[in-house]
């Protein structure tokens, strides 16, 4: 009885190991400095770099090649129509982050008159401004509500990280140990999501 298909032979030679599969070639010839892209776009559009970084973390986990099941592309998971509206190619990280940050600025301007504008901006980025307007705040969709809480969590983390990186190292260590108060107190914005007005 033959167990191997015809033409396939096995050797017990312990000489050279079989060749490893070649690694997938990166899409970009040079590494992308995501944080520099975020800082540049944030400065250009007057948006907090920590906020942009929070959106990128929630949307793509800093993966330039991310593509969602719904067709959103890149670091800020832009839909092709949104990218086109802002004159960007969503496959190019610089343009993706610039267009996504510009869109955040537009949403921030639209919702700044509300007391809880930040959750509305985040929800509009996720579910669209039409749904935020229809529900007069964060829509009652589980995915959107979780997304808002997640982005706010990242934002708190990145803001504290940014403040800590501006501190002298001795103060940073003692602040982590709890010997000094936190550099500033962030509002608990998650509580506003439970009862959007």
N, C-alpha and C positions, 0 to 999 in steps of 0.2 A: 504494500500500500504506500503510495507516494503522498507526502504531506506538503511538499512545496510545489508551487505552480511551475510549469515548464519555463525554462529560461532564468529562473531565480535560483541562485546558489548561495550557500552560506559558507563562510570560512571561519575556522576556529583560530585563525592567525591572530595573535595578540600584538601584532606590529602597530601600525599607525591607526589611530581612532578614526571613525568616519568623520567627514567634514561637517562642521556646524552649518546650519542654515544661515545664509547671509542676512544681517539685520535689515529691517525695513529702512529705506533711505528717508531721512527727514524731509518734510515738505519744504522747509526753508533752509537755504544754504547756510545762513548765519543764524545763531540763536537769537531769539526775540527777547529783548529786555522788557517784559510785560510791565514791570513797575515803573520804568521810565516812560513808557507809553501812557500809562495811567496818570502819572504826575503831569506830563505835558498836556494831555487832553483836559485834565481837571483845571489846570491853570488857564488854559485857553478859553474854557467855557464857564469859568467861575463856579465850579462845583468842587466840593470837598474831595480830595484824593481818597480819603478813607471810605467815602460813600461809593465812589466809582469802583474801588477795590472790592467792596462788599458785594456789589452787583456782579462783578466778574467772578468772584468766589462762588456765589450762589448759582450763577448761570452756567459756567463752564469749568469751574475749578482750575482756572488759569490755563486751560487747554486751547491753544490756537486752532486746532483742527476739529473742535467739537461741532457736531451736527446733531440736532435733535430730531426726534421722530416726526415732528411737525414741520421740519425744514429750516429751523433757526440755525444760524451759522456763526461760528467763531467765538472769541472771548466773551463778547457781550450778547451772544445768541440773537443776532439781528435777523429778522425776517427779511427776505430779499426785497419786499416792497418798501419796508422802512429804510433799508440801506439805500435803495434807489432814491427815495424821497430826500435823503441827506447827501446824495451824490457820492456814495461810497461803494466800494467793492467789499462786501463782507468777508471775503476770503483773505484780504490783506489786513493783518493785525492792526497796523497803524490806522487805517481807514475805519476798521471795525470799531476800535476803541473811541476814535474821534466822533464818529456818527452816533454811537451809543451814548457817549457823554453829552453830545449836543442834544439828543433826544431827552436825556435826563434833565438838562437845563430847561428845555421847553416845558416839560411836565412840572418842574419846580415853579416856574413862572405861572403856569396855569392854576396850580393849587395853593399858591402862597397865601391867599386870602383866608384859608381855613386854619383853625387852631391845630388840627392834627394833619398838617400837610405832608409830612414825611411818609407816614403809612399810606396815604393816598398816592403819592408819587411812586412808591415801590409797587403798590397794587396795580397802578396804571401801567407800569413797565411790564408787569407780568400778564395782566388780564386785558389790558387796553383801557384807554381813558373813557371810552363809551360805557363800559361796565361800571367803572368807578362813579361816573356821573349818574347812571341809572339807579345805583344803590346808595347814592349820596355818601359815599365813603368806600371802605374796603368791602368788596363783594363777598357774599356768604359762601364762597366756594372754598372747600377744604384746601385744595392745592394753593390757591392764592393766599389764604390766611397763613398757611404754613410757610409759604415763600416770604411773606412780609416779616414774620417772626425770625426766620432764618437770616434774612438780610440785616435786620436790626441787631441780631446777635453778632454777626460778622462786623457790623459797624462799630458796636461797642468795643469789640476786641481790637479792631484796627485803630480806633481812636486812642485807646489806652496804649497800644503798642507804639503809636506815633508820639504820644506824650512821653512815654518811657524812653524812647530813643533820643529825645531832646534833653533828658535829664543827665546830669553827671553820673558816672557809673556807680559811685558809692551810694548815691541817693536812690538809684534804680534798684539796687540790691536790697536796701533796707525797706523800700516801699513794697517790694515783693514779699518780704518777711512780715509785713504788717506793722512795722515799727513807726511808719509815718502814714498819714492819711493819703488816700488816693489823690492824684494830681487834681482831679475835679470830679464832680458827681454828675453822671449822665442820667437824664430822666428815664424812667422806666416806660418806654414807648409801647412795649408789648401790651400793657394794660389798656391802652386806648383802642387796640384792635378788637378786643372782646366786645366793646360797645361802640361801634363806629357811629358817628353823628354826621 
